[in-house]
Amino acid sequence: MNFNNAEFEFAFGAASQLKPSTLPEVIFSGRSNVGKSSLINKLVNRKALARVSATPGKTATINFFKVDSFHLVDLPGYGYAKVSKAEKDRWAKLMEGYFNQDRRFALVVQIVDMRHAPSKDDMNMIEYLHSIGMPFIIVLTKKDKLKKTQQLRRMEELETELAGYEDVPKFPFSAVTGEGVEEIRAYIEQCVNAELSE
């Protein structure tokens, strides 16, 4: 699978606008400013396929990128305090509308900042994905901002913080060193191939 073969296809601001699902979909979810765009850009070997916004909460649409034989789906970041209640409601409606559709869901890449305990919004998203039986992994970003001993301690703490989700694969990741990229790509490929063979 060629991850370098990536291009933007379309963006939707409402679930009613979504086109039918023709390819397996690998979905990227996380709070604003968690390093989602950096992870996507690293996976597809591009500097700015997914725009890294200086203003958190700026991505208000579901963005679809065609990557080889699947769609990479970039969800709007959640949990930014300065976003209005109306915008938060629109986001919730958009997410629910998207996940309730009959689509070729292959995998959700749920992104959490490794330096901190998962936020309430992170846990709500993880619980939601689990409750609807969605296959997902957790990618722990900003690993390079922690010393080795801090990394080990955080991995131990995460076992308690994510109790009940022990079976969910977790991938520490660094946008600086690229650590974790190959493992995440391999897991995505496996899930896409499984969806394609159905």
C-alpha positions as CSV (number, residue, x, y, z in Angstrom):
1,M,0.0,0.0,0.0
2,N,1.4,3.4,-1.0
3,F,0.7,6.0,1.7
4,N,2.6,8.6,-0.4
5,N,-0.3,8.5,-3.0
6,A,-2.5,10.9,-1.2
7,E,-4.8,13.8,-2.3
8,F,-7.6,15.9,-0.9
9,E,-11.0,14.9,-2.4
10,F,-13.8,16.7,-0.5
11,A,-15.1,18.3,2.7
12,F,-18.5,18.3,4.2
13,G,-20.0,20.5,6.9
14,A,-23.2,18.6,7.4
15,A,-23.9,14.8,7.5
16,S,-26.7,15.3,4.8
17,Q,-24.0,16.4,2.3
18,L,-21.9,13.2,2.7
19,K,-21.4,11.2,-0.5
20,P,-22.0,7.4,-0.3
21,S,-19.0,5.4,1.0
22,T,-17.2,3.7,-1.9
23,L,-13.8,2.9,-0.2
24,P,-12.8,1.7,3.2
25,E,-12.6,4.7,5.6
26,V,-9.8,5.3,8.1
27,I,-11.0,8.0,10.5
28,F,-8.8,10.4,12.5
29,S,-10.4,11.8,15.7
30,G,-9.0,13.9,18.5
31,R,-9.3,17.1,20.4
32,S,-8.1,20.4,18.9
33,N,-4.4,20.9,19.1
34,V,-3.5,17.2,19.8
35,G,-1.3,16.9,16.8
36,K,-3.8,15.3,14.4
37,S,-2.6,17.1,11.3
38,S,1.0,16.4,12.1
39,L,0.2,12.7,12.4
40,I,-1.7,12.6,9.1
41,N,1.1,14.5,7.3
42,K,3.7,12.1,8.7
43,L,1.7,9.0,7.7
44,V,1.4,10.2,4.1
45,N,4.9,11.7,3.9
46,R,3.6,15.2,3.1
47,K,4.3,18.5,4.8
48,A,0.8,20.0,4.5
49,L,-1.8,17.6,3.2
50,A,-3.7,18.2,6.4
51,R,-3.4,21.8,7.4
52,V,-1.9,22.5,10.8
53,S,-4.1,25.3,12.1
54,A,-2.7,28.0,14.3
55,T,-6.2,28.4,15.7
56,P,-7.6,25.4,17.5
57,G,-11.1,24.4,16.6
58,K,-10.7,25.8,13.1
59,T,-11.5,22.6,11.1
60,A,-15.2,22.6,11.0
61,T,-15.7,20.1,8.2
62,I,-15.1,16.3,7.7
63,N,-12.3,16.2,5.2
64,F,-11.8,13.2,2.9
65,F,-8.4,12.4,1.4
66,K,-7.9,9.6,-1.1
67,V,-4.9,7.5,0.0
68,D,-4.1,4.6,-2.3
69,S,-7.1,2.2,-1.8
70,F,-8.9,3.9,1.1
71,H,-10.3,7.2,2.2
72,L,-8.5,9.0,5.1
73,V,-11.2,10.9,6.9
74,D,-10.1,13.9,9.1
75,L,-12.8,14.8,11.6
76,P,-13.0,18.3,13.1
77,G,-11.1,18.6,16.4
78,Y,-13.3,18.7,19.6
79,G,-13.0,20.1,23.0
80,Y,-11.9,23.7,22.2
81,A,-13.3,25.9,25.0
82,K,-13.7,29.0,22.9
83,V,-16.1,27.4,20.4
84,S,-19.7,28.5,20.9
85,K,-22.4,26.1,22.1
86,A,-24.1,26.2,18.7
87,E,-20.9,25.1,17.1
88,K,-20.4,22.3,19.6
89,D,-24.0,21.1,18.9
90,R,-23.3,21.3,15.1
91,W,-20.1,19.2,15.7
92,A,-22.1,16.6,17.7
93,K,-24.8,16.4,15.1
94,L,-22.2,16.0,12.3
95,M,-20.4,13.2,14.1
96,E,-23.5,11.3,15.0
97,G,-24.9,11.7,11.4
98,Y,-21.6,10.5,10.0
99,F,-21.2,7.4,12.3
100,N,-24.8,6.5,12.0
101,Q,-24.6,6.1,8.2
102,D,-24.0,2.8,6.5
103,R,-20.4,3.4,5.5
104,R,-17.3,1.2,5.0
105,F,-15.7,2.0,8.4
106,A,-12.3,0.2,8.5
107,L,-10.7,1.9,11.6
108,V,-10.8,5.0,13.9
109,V,-7.5,6.4,14.9
110,Q,-8.3,8.1,18.2
111,I,-5.6,10.5,19.2
112,V,-4.6,11.4,22.8
113,D,-1.8,13.7,24.0
114,M,0.6,11.3,25.7
115,R,1.7,13.9,28.3
116,H,-1.7,14.1,30.0
117,A,-4.5,11.9,31.1
118,P,-7.2,11.6,28.5
119,S,-9.6,14.5,28.8
120,K,-13.3,14.1,29.5
121,D,-14.0,14.7,25.8
122,D,-11.4,12.0,24.9
123,M,-13.1,9.5,27.2
124,N,-16.5,10.4,25.8
125,M,-15.3,9.7,22.3
126,I,-13.6,6.4,23.3
127,E,-16.7,5.3,25.2
128,Y,-18.8,6.3,22.1
129,L,-16.6,4.3,19.7
130,H,-16.7,1.3,22.0
131,S,-20.5,1.5,22.5
132,I,-21.2,1.4,18.7
133,G,-18.7,-1.4,18.2
134,M,-16.3,0.7,16.1
135,P,-12.8,-0.8,15.6
136,F,-10.3,1.8,16.9
137,I,-6.8,2.3,18.1
138,I,-5.3,5.0,20.3
139,V,-2.3,7.0,19.1
140,L,-0.4,8.8,21.8
141,T,1.1,12.0,20.4
142,K,3.9,14.3,21.6
143,K,6.0,11.5,22.9
144,D,9.2,13.4,22.1
145,K,8.2,16.1,24.6
146,L,8.7,13.5,27.5
147,K,11.9,12.1,28.8
148,K,12.3,8.2,28.7
149,T,11.3,7.8,32.4
150,Q,8.3,10.1,32.0
151,Q,7.2,8.0,28.9
152,L,7.4,4.8,30.9
153,R,5.5,6.4,33.8
154,R,2.8,7.8,31.5
155,M,2.3,4.3,29.8
156,E,1.8,2.8,33.3
157,E,-0.7,5.6,34.3
158,L,-2.6,5.2,31.0
159,E,-3.4,1.6,32.0
160,T,-5.3,2.9,34.9
161,E,-6.8,5.9,33.0
162,L,-7.9,3.7,30.2
163,A,-9.1,0.8,32.4
164,G,-11.7,-1.2,30.5
165,Y,-9.9,-0.6,27.2
166,E,-6.9,-2.9,27.7
167,D,-7.6,-4.7,24.4
168,V,-7.4,-1.5,22.3
169,P,-4.0,-1.2,20.6
170,K,-2.0,1.8,21.7
171,F,0.8,3.4,19.6
172,P,3.1,6.1,21.1
173,F,4.0,8.5,18.3
174,S,6.4,11.4,17.7
175,A,5.9,13.8,14.8
176,V,9.5,14.9,15.3
177,T,11.3,11.5,15.0
178,G,8.6,9.7,13.1
179,E,8.6,7.0,15.8
180,G,5.5,4.8,15.6
181,V,4.7,5.7,12.0
182,E,5.5,2.3,10.5
183,E,3.5,0.4,13.2
184,I,0.5,2.7,12.7
185,R,0.7,2.3,8.9
186,A,0.9,-1.5,9.2
187,Y,-2.2,-1.6,11.4
188,I,-4.1,0.7,9.0
189,E,-3.1,-1.5,6.1
190,Q,-4.3,-4.6,7.8
191,C,-7.7,-3.0,8.6
192,V,-8.2,-1.6,5.1
193,N,-7.3,-5.0,3.5
194,A,-9.8,-6.8,5.9
195,E,-12.5,-4.3,4.8
196,L,-11.6,-4.7,1.1
197,S,-11.8,-8.5,1.3
198,E,-15.3,-8.5,2.7
